[in-house]
Amino acid sequence: MALSLEEVVDYLDTYLRIDEISDYNDALNGLQVENGGEVVEIVAAVDASQRTIDRVAAECEPGTLLVVHHGLFWDGNKPVTGRRYHRLRALIENDIALYSAHLPLDVHPEVGNNAVLARELGILDPVPFDDYRGTAMGAAGHLIMSRDALAARLAQLLDTRVHVIAGGPETTTRVGLITGGAGGRIASAVEAGLDTFITGEGAHHTTFDALEAGINVLYAGHYATETVGVKALAEHLAGRFGVEWRFHDHPTGL
């Protein structure tokens, strides 16, 4: 029996605190494209890219709800032409609803990217250590492990390549993370007393930021570090509403 799209969206909006968490102006968190009103299956993906949408259209039934971390409208208020037209057309013609959650998913204490990855790495009692527009973010706590072993664990968990900037001690004690593109938050990690900071990616100069600040920085890929939240959210929804879910993997290598 199909679910009501409205019921699922109302639950998501409340569970993720969509209206409470400030985000980038073009994130447009929440339901970005509706369908005919039913949900028969949930697909999780990191990005609402054309190849993600086309794969859902090819493999899934009409009435699928696609839940993503990065939605359709990051380039702002643009005409519905070119790539935007093709994405929207494929969603509408195949009756696919699209729900996007950016920072609300990053910071969620149960299914958020930061919370899930911290748990999987074994960080003890992780708590936020940074802030964005009044919202606490990140996850930091104690983890005693060799730097190399931590990098290997991270690579195995995310099936990714980890770039290590060895600016801190060989044995970690206090580790924190912010998934995605948080290389610019190294100073916040240092201020929080971390000896090791994990994120997805950062600019060239962050190598020297880390070395000169005396902190280890592990870059595990923007995409890879943000696969964990959408999976956890989709699994949570499937358990609550009794529907099937799957993850569509489209790695960028970045």
C-alpha positions in Angstrom: 0.0 0.0 0.0 1.4 3.4 -1.0 2.1 6.1 1.5 0.9 9.6 1.4 3.7 11.9 0.2 2.3 14.7 2.4 2.6 12.5 5.5 6.2 11.5 4.8 7.2 15.1 4.0 5.5 16.4 7.1 7.4 13.9 9.2 10.7 14.7 7.5 10.2 18.5 8.0 9.7 18.0 11.7 12.3 15.2 12.3 15.0 17.3 10.5 13.9 20.6 11.9 13.8 22.0 8.3 12.2 25.4 9.3 14.5 25.9 12.3 18.0 25.4 10.9 19.5 28.3 8.9 21.3 27.2 5.7 22.7 28.7 2.5 20.1 30.7 0.6 19.8 28.3 -2.3 19.8 25.0 -0.4 15.9 25.1 -0.4 15.6 22.3 2.2 12.5 20.2 2.1 10.3 19.0 -0.8 11.7 20.5 -4.0 9.6 18.6 -6.5 6.3 16.8 -5.7 4.8 13.9 -7.5 1.2 12.6 -7.8 1.0 12.3 -4.0 2.1 8.7 -3.2 5.3 7.1 -2.0 5.9 3.5 -3.0 9.7 3.4 -2.5 12.5 5.5 -1.1 15.8 6.1 -2.9 18.7 7.8 -1.1 21.5 9.6 -3.0 24.0 12.3 -2.2 23.3 14.5 -5.3 20.2 15.4 -7.4 22.3 15.0 -10.5 21.0 14.0 -13.9 22.6 10.6 -13.7 21.0 10.0 -10.3 17.5 11.0 -11.6 17.9 9.0 -14.8 18.8 5.9 -12.8 15.8 6.3 -10.5 13.6 6.8 -13.6 15.0 3.6 -15.2 15.0 1.3 -12.2 12.2 2.4 -9.9 8.4 2.6 -10.0 6.4 5.9 -10.4 5.8 7.2 -6.9 9.4 6.9 -5.8 10.7 9.5 -3.3 14.3 10.5 -4.0 16.0 11.8 -0.8 19.2 13.8 -1.4 21.7 15.9 0.5 22.5 18.3 -2.4 19.4 19.5 -4.2 18.6 21.1 -7.5 18.9 24.8 -7.0 22.4 25.6 -5.8 23.0 27.9 -8.8 20.2 30.2 -7.7 17.2 31.7 -9.4 17.7 30.5 -13.0 15.4 29.9 -15.9 14.1 26.4 -16.4 16.3 25.7 -19.4 19.2 23.4 -20.2 20.3 21.1 -17.4 17.6 22.4 -15.0 14.9 21.7 -17.6 16.2 18.1 -18.2 16.3 17.3 -14.5 12.9 18.6 -13.8 11.4 17.0 -16.8 12.7 13.6 -15.9 11.4 13.9 -12.4 7.9 15.1 -13.4 7.5 12.7 -16.3 8.4 9.7 -14.1 6.4 10.8 -11.1 9.5 11.1 -8.9 9.3 13.3 -5.8 12.5 15.0 -4.6 13.3 15.9 -1.0 16.6 17.6 -0.1 18.2 18.2 3.3 21.5 19.9 3.5 22.6 21.3 6.9 19.6 19.9 8.6 20.9 16.5 7.7 24.5 17.3 8.5 23.7 18.3 12.1 21.0 15.8 13.0 21.9 14.0 16.2 20.8 10.6 15.1 21.0 10.3 11.3 23.2 13.3 10.5 26.3 12.9 8.5 28.5 14.0 11.4 26.8 11.9 14.1 26.8 8.7 12.0 30.4 9.0 10.9 31.5 9.8 14.4 29.7 6.7 15.7 31.1 4.5 13.0 34.7 5.6 13.7 34.3 5.0 17.4 34.6 8.5 18.6 33.5 8.5 22.3 30.6 10.8 23.3 30.8 13.1 20.3 29.6 16.7 20.7 29.4 19.7 18.4 32.5 21.9 18.4 31.7 24.5 15.7 28.8 26.8 14.7 27.1 28.0 11.6 24.5 30.8 11.8 23.6 29.8 15.3 23.4 26.1 14.7 25.9 23.8 16.5 27.8 21.6 14.1 30.5 19.0 13.9 31.2 16.0 16.2 34.2 15.7 18.4 35.3 13.4 21.2 38.0 11.1 22.4 39.6 8.5 20.2 43.0 7.0 21.0 44.4 5.5 17.9 47.5 5.8 15.6 47.0 8.4 12.9 47.7 5.8 10.2 45.2 3.4 11.7 42.5 6.1 11.8 43.1 6.9 8.2 42.9 3.2 7.3 39.6 2.8 9.3 38.2 5.9 7.6 39.2 4.6 4.1 37.6 1.2 4.8 34.4 2.6 6.2 33.8 4.9 3.3 35.5 2.9 0.5 37.5 6.0 -0.3 41.1 7.3 -0.5 42.2 9.4 2.5 44.7 12.2 2.1 46.6 12.8 5.4 48.2 16.1 6.4 50.3 15.0 9.3 50.5 18.2 11.3 49.7 16.7 14.7 50.7 13.8 16.9 51.2 10.3 15.6 48.7 9.0 18.1 45.3 10.8 18.2 43.5 11.5 21.4 40.8 14.1 20.6 39.3 13.8 17.1 36.6 15.9 15.4 34.9 15.9 12.1 32.7 18.0 9.8 31.6 16.2 6.7 31.7 17.7 3.2 33.8 20.7 2.3 34.9 22.0 5.7 38.7 22.5 5.1 38.1 26.1 6.0 37.2 25.1 9.6 40.6 24.0 10.7 41.0 27.1 12.9 37.8 26.1 14.7 39.1 22.6 15.2 42.3 23.9 16.7 40.4 26.3 18.9 38.3 23.4 20.2 41.4 21.6 21.3 41.4 18.8 18.6 44.6 17.1 17.6 42.9 15.6 14.5 40.3 16.9 12.2 38.4 14.9 9.6 36.5 16.4 6.7 35.9 15.8 3.0 38.0 18.4 1.2 39.8 21.7 1.5 41.8 24.3 -0.4 45.5 24.0 -1.2 46.5 26.4 1.5 44.9 24.2 4.2 48.0 22.0 4.1 50.0 24.9 5.6 47.2 25.8 7.9 47.3 22.3 9.4 51.1 22.0 9.6 51.6 25.4 11.2 48.7 24.9 13.6 50.0 21.5 14.7 46.9 19.5 13.8 46.3 16.3 11.7 43.8 16.8 8.9 42.3 13.9 7.1 40.5 14.5 3.8 38.3 11.6 2.9 36.3 13.1 0.0 33.3 15.5 0.0 31.1 12.8 -1.6 32.3 9.9 0.5 31.9 11.6 3.8 28.3 12.6 3.0 27.0 9.1 1.9 26.4 8.1 5.5 23.6 10.5 6.4 21.2 9.9 3.5 21.6 6.1 4.0 20.8 6.5 7.7 17.8 8.8 7.0 16.4 6.4 4.3 16.8 3.4 6.6 15.0 5.3 9.4 12.1 6.3 7.1 11.8 2.7 5.8 11.6 1.4 9.3 9.0 4.0 10.4 6.7 3.7 7.3 7.3 0.1 6.3 8.6 0.8 2.7 11.6 -0.5 0.9 14.7 1.7 0.4 17.9 1.6 -1.6 21.0 3.7 -2.1 22.1 4.9 -5.5 25.9 5.4 -5.5 27.3 8.0 -7.9 30.8 8.8 -6.5 32.6 11.9 -7.9 36.1 11.0 -6.7 36.2 14.4 -4.8 
